[in-house]
Amino acid sequence: MAHSAHHSTFDAPISPLDGRYRHFTAELTAYFSEPALNRARIEIEIEWMIFLCDRHIIDGLPTLSQAEQTYLRSLVDNFDTAAIERLAQYEQQTVHDVKAVEYLIKDHLDAAAEYLPDTCLPALRELVHLFATSEDVNNLAYALCVQRATRQSWLPAARKVTEKLREAARQWAQVAMLARTHGQAATPTTVGKELAVFASRMERQLHRIEQAQYAGKFNGATGTFGAHSIACPEVDWPRIARDFVTERGLDYTALTTQIEPHDWMIDLYADMVHTARIAHNLATDMWTYISLGYFSMRTESASAVGSSTMPHKVNPIRFENAEANCELACAVYEQLAASLSTSRMQRDLSDSSVLRNIGVAFGYSLVAFQNLARGLAQIDVNLPALKADLDNAWEVLAEPIQQVLRVASIHGRSAVTNPYEKLKELTRGQQIDAATLRQFIADLDLPEETTRRLMDLTPASYTGCAAHLVE
């Protein structure tokens, strides 16, 4: 029997970023939702009007009072549901989002007289969007949205991970742990030092992103100031554009087609991908350490369930979630960078759809970072498991013993030849214990102080300067 088609009646999001993970990503709506983008567009249009008047760039422009400037900016500050709905109505008519913004601002000017007696604002309708193309407005709006989201949301979430790492690194700086290179027992380290490695790697990337450039242009339909130069040839438009863009807190891109070439975004997303890959590495390493028993996981609540059938389980779901969302973030960032690097000749609209997905990449990043921070807050070191692993790996002391023999030979204090080969013969592929290794040391005929130092050595004490490397 064929199943009938079901037309969805659910008023629910299809993306987990706006559904299941909404509590992780809700703050991003202030930067990457459609209303947020339109608010930023309105901000640019309003600030351009105020800028033109303040500088008296065009003869006959009035000097706006503080009250008039405040009134203009109130459309941005109070951008509410009514304004959003009115803007949507205009866009239905214009089938052009930036033109709809222009009409909304003109409505705001027309209404100024109700609040400001004798105001000049209603007479400034033609100043709205003057010498500004849609891309002039859009590129600055996106730059501000990305800049603010990075500084106010992405960076704080990433810093929370590094803070948790640093805190755990200091707490467990001296807790010895068997290292595993190529998955095999290797020179012991400390739990704290290994976590500090990830903290250091993350901090390096965060420093790069803190120094990131955010750029914009404001130079007309094909980057030539063509209409500007014909309408007002006496104005130094390149200087005016530079001043306006830099006063928004952005770097100025002087040479463009119709669009700002997005290279600053590509650089930023490359650094965000790198950060996500480090976070991914952290997630997979933590998962592996937990599987080895080096860490135990605390449940988030007494009622939390790890498995629907196995009551004993506390699964490392925070690290698994972070791993998956890091991969998704990287995929979207890399696609953004690949798509944004190219625009056909002076302009095509392929970047328009791509840019609307910036918030998706940021969203996956936030889900990953917040899960990592929560996961790190739930772990405890399993000291018995760490000790047992170390006690079962006396062969790792072959490294310091053969190095001591090499140094002793250079000093003329040992007659042992080929120390590496002798230790390889003793340990490779064999299980040895403390007694076997200490008997080997006793037979080396080394100076008494050297022999005592090696006799006192254990896998747990063989951690070098690891504890001191943790800041």
N, C-alpha and C positions, 0 to 999 in steps of 0.2 A: 504493500500500500504506500503510495507516494505521500510524502509529508507536504503539507501545505506551507506556502511561504509565510514567514512571520515578519511582519513589519514592526520594527522596534517601537515600543511605546514608553521605553525607559527614558526618563530625564536624567541621564547620567553620562559622565565623560567616558570617552573611549581610551584615553591615555591614563596610565596609572599616575602620571605626574600631577594630573588634576583630579585624581580619584583616590586610590589607595595611599599614595604618597603625598597627598595634599598638605598634610601637616609639616612635611619637610620643605615644600616648595612654595607655600602660599605667599611668602614675602616677595617672591619674584614677580608677582602680578603688578607690583608697584613700578616695575621697570620694563617688562616685556609683554604685558597684555596689550590688546588693541587700544583700550582707553589710555594706558600709560604712554603708548607711542603717540597718540593724538594729543595728549596733554603736553608732551615734549615738543611736538610740532607747533602747538599754540604758543608755547614758551618762546620758541625761536622767532616766530612771526611777531609777537608782542615786543620782544627785546630788540628786534630789528627796527620796528617803528620808533621805539624810545631812543635808540641809538641815532637814527637819522635826524630826529628832532634835537637831541642833545648837542649833536655836532653841527647842526644847521648846514647839513651837507647839500641840501637843495634850497635855493632861494625861496623865501616865503613860508618856510616851515615854522610853526610856532614853538615857543619854549613851553614844554609841558610842566605844569605845576606838580608838586609832590603828590597831591591828591589825585590828579589825573593819572600819574604813573601808577599809583597804588590801585586805582580803579582798573586800569588795563591789566595789571598783573593779577587782579582778583579772579579773572577768568581762568587762570592757571591754578591759583591757590584753592579756588572753590569749584574745581572741575567735578561736577556731581552727576548724578543719574540723569537729571533733566537735560544737562548740557550734552551728555553722551547720547541721549535719545534724539535730541535736536540735530546733532551732528550726523547721526545715522540717517535721519530723514533727508538731510542735504545730500549725503552721499548717494542715496537712492536716486535723487534727481540728477546729480552731476556725473555719477558713475566715476568719480575721481575723488580720492580721499583728501588730498591736499586742497583741492578747490573747495571741498566742503568745509574745511578748516577756515579758509578765507571768508566764506559766507557767515560762519558762526561768529567770527571776530567782528565782522561788519554789523551784525545784529547787536553785539555788545557795545559797539560805538554808538549805534542809534539810540540805545537805552541809556546812555550816559547822562543825558539831560535830566532824567528823573532823579538822579542822585547828586549831580554836580551842576548847580546853576551857572549859567554863562560859560559853560565849557566849550572848548573848540573841538572836542573829540568827534561829534557827529559829522563835522566837515572834513574829517581825515579818512573817509572811506577809501579813497584812491591810494592812500599810503599803504594800505594793507597789501602785502605781497608784491610791493613795488620793487623792481630790480631783483626779484627772488624767483628762481625756478623751483619746481617741486623738489628736485634733487638737492638744491641748496638747503632747503628746509629739512628734507629727510636725512641727509647725511649727518647734519649736526644733531638732529633729534636722536638718531641711532647712537651716535658717539656719546652723547650725554647719558643715554639709557645704559649703554654698556659700561661706561666709566663708573656710574653710580652703582650699578649692580655688582661690579667687580669689587669696588672699595667697601661697599656697605653690606654685601651679602656673601659673595664668593670668598673673599679674603678672610673675613671673620670665621666662616665655616672651616676653611682650611687651617687657619691658625689654631682652632680648637683641637684639631687632630695633633698638631705639633706640640701643643701644650700638654695633652694627655701623654704623648710619647716622652716628652722631657720629664714629666712627673714620674712616670713609671721607670724611666731610665735611671733617675737619681735614686729612687726607692730600691731598685734591684741592681745597683751598680756593682756590688761585690758578690752577687749570687752566681756561682760558677755554673757553666752549662757546656756540655759537650757540643762542639761545633760539628757541622756536617758539610764537607765539601764534596761535591759530586754525590751527595747522599750518604757518604761514608764517614765513619768516625774520624775526626780531625782535631787539630790543636784546640784545646778548650778555650772558651771565651767567657764572657759574663752576659747574663740576660740584659742588664742595663746597657752594656756597650752595644749590643745588637740593636736594641730599640733606639739608641742614640744615633746610630748610623742612619736610620730612616728619618729621624727628626732633622738631622743635618741636611740630608738630601732634600727634604721638603722645604726647609727654611731657605735653602739656596734658591729654589724655584719661586718661593713666595717673595723673596727680595727682588727677583727679576720682574715679577708681576707688579710689585709695588712701584717699580720704576717705569712701568709700561707707558708708552705714548698713546694718546688718543687724538686723532687728527680730523680736520674738517676743511671744507672748501666753501666758497661763497662767490663764485665767479661767472655765473650765468649759464646759458643753455649749452654751450660747448666749451666753456672754460676760457672765453676770450673777452669777457666784459663787453660784448658787441653792442647790445642795446643800451647799456650804461653809457658807453662812449659817444653814442649818437645823441642820446637825450640830454646828457650833462657832460659835455666834453671837457669842461674846466676842472672836473673832479678827478683826483688821483685815486681811481677805483681800486687798484691792487693794494694800495696802502690801507684804504678804508676797509676792504674785505679782511685783510690780515688783522687789523685792530679788532674788528667785530668777532672774528673766530677766536683769537687769543684771549679776549676778554671773557669768553665763555669757558676758559680753562682748558682749551684745546690747542694743539699744535696746528699750524697753518700749512696746508698743501697748496702750493702756488700753481703747479703745472698739472692740469687734469683734463680729461675729456668732459662730457657732461657730468660724469660721476667722479667722486673721490675714489681712488683706485682700491681702497680697502686693504692696502698693504699693512697698515698698523693693526688691523683686525687679524690678519693672517699671522703676524708675529705673535700677537697676544694668544691666539688659539693654539699656536704651536707650543707655547709655554704652558698653557693649560692642559694640553695633551700630555706633555712631559710630566707634569705634576700628577695627573690621573694615572699614568703608568707607574710612577713611584708608589702611589697609593694602592694600586692594584698589586704590586709586588709585596707591599706590607700585608695586604689582606690574605694573599696566598701563603706567605710565610707564617702568619699567625695561625691560619687554618692548619698548616702542617705541624707547627709546634704543639697545637692543641691535640692533633691526632697522635702525636708522639707522647702525649701526657705531660709535656713540660708546663702547660698551663691548664688550669681548670676554669670552667665557666660558671658564674653565678646566674641563677635565673633572675629574670626581671621582676617577677612577683611570685608569691607563693602559689598562685593559681596557674602560672605559665606552664605550657606543655611543650616538651621537646619532640615527642613522637606520638602519633595517634594510637600506636599499639605497644610501644616500648617505654614503659613509665620511667626507666632509669635515665633516659637520654636528656642531655642539655646540649643542643646542637649549636655550632658556631655560626648561627644564621646572620648575625650582623656583619661578619667578615665575608660570608658568601654573598650577601646582598651588595656589599660594597664592591666586591670583585665584579659582579655582573653590571652594576651601574657605572663603574669606571670604564668598562668596555663600551657601553652604550654612549657615554660622554665622549670618549675618544672617537668613536665612529662618526658622531654628529659634528664635532669640532673639525675633524679632518675633511669631512664633506663640505662644511662651510668654507674652509680654507681653499679647497680645490675649486669650488664653484665661484667663489668671490675673486679669485685671481684673474679671471678672464671676463671681459665685456667686449662684445663685437663692435669694432670701430669706435664711434663716439658714444654709443649707448645702446644697450638692449635691456629688457626688463627681467632677465633671468634672475638677477640678484634680488629683485623685489620679493619673490617667494622664498628665496633662501634666507634672507635677512629675518623674515618672520619666524624662523626656527632657532634663532640664537638662544631664546629662553629655554628651548628643549635641552640644549647642551648644558646650559647652566643648571637646569633642573636635575639632570642625571648626576652632575657633579655634587650638588647639595645633598642628594639622597645618599651618595657614596660617602661623602665626608661625615655626615651626621651619623651614619651607621658605623663607620670606623670609630668615631669618638665614643659612641655608646658601647661598642664592642670592647674597646680598650678599658672602659670604666668597669667592665664586668669580669675581667680576668684576674686570677690569682696565680702566683707561682706555685707549682707543685714540687716542693723541696724534696720529698722522698723519691719522686721519679727522676729528678735531676741527679740526685746523689747516686741512685742505682745505676743510671746510665754511665756516669763517670767511673764508678767502681768497677764497671764491666769493660773498661776501655784502657787498660794499662799500656796497651801497645802504642798509644799516642805519645808516650814519653820517649819513644825511640828517637823522635826529632831532637829534643834538647840534649839527649845523651850523645848522639853522634856529633852535634855541634860543639859540645864540650870537648869531645875527643879531638876534633879538628883544631880547636884553639890550643889544647894542651900539646898537640903535635907541633904546632907552629912555635910554641914556647919551649919546645924540647923536653916536655914533662911527660910524654907518653910515647911508648914504643908501638902502640897499636897502629896497624896499617889498614887502609881502606875501611874507615869506621862506618861509612854509609852502608857498604856491602855487608858488614858484620851485623849491623842492626836490622838490615833487610832480611838476612838469613834467620835472625832470631824471631822476627815479628810478623813478616808478611804471610798472610793466610793462616795464621796460627792464633789461638786464644792463649794469652799468657796472663799470669797473675802477678801480684806484688812480690811474692817470694821468688819467682823465676827471674823477674827483672832485677831485684836487689842482689841476687846471687851473681847475675851477670855483671852488675856494677862492682861488686866486691872483687871479682876476678880481674878487673881492669888495671890494677896496680897504679891508680892515680894518686896524686897528693891527698893527704888526709882531709884537708878542708874541702877540696873538690868532691871527694867521695862522700863526705857527710852531706854536702849540699844536694847531691843527687839522691842519696838515701832518703833524705827528708821530703823529696819531691813526690807529689801524688797528682793524679789527674785533676782533682779539685783545686789544688794549689797552683797548677800550671796555667795561670791566666795572664802572665806578663803584666803589662801596664793597663790592662783593659779597664779596671775600675777607675784609674786616674784619667782616662780619656773622656769620661762622661763629665760634661760641664755641670 
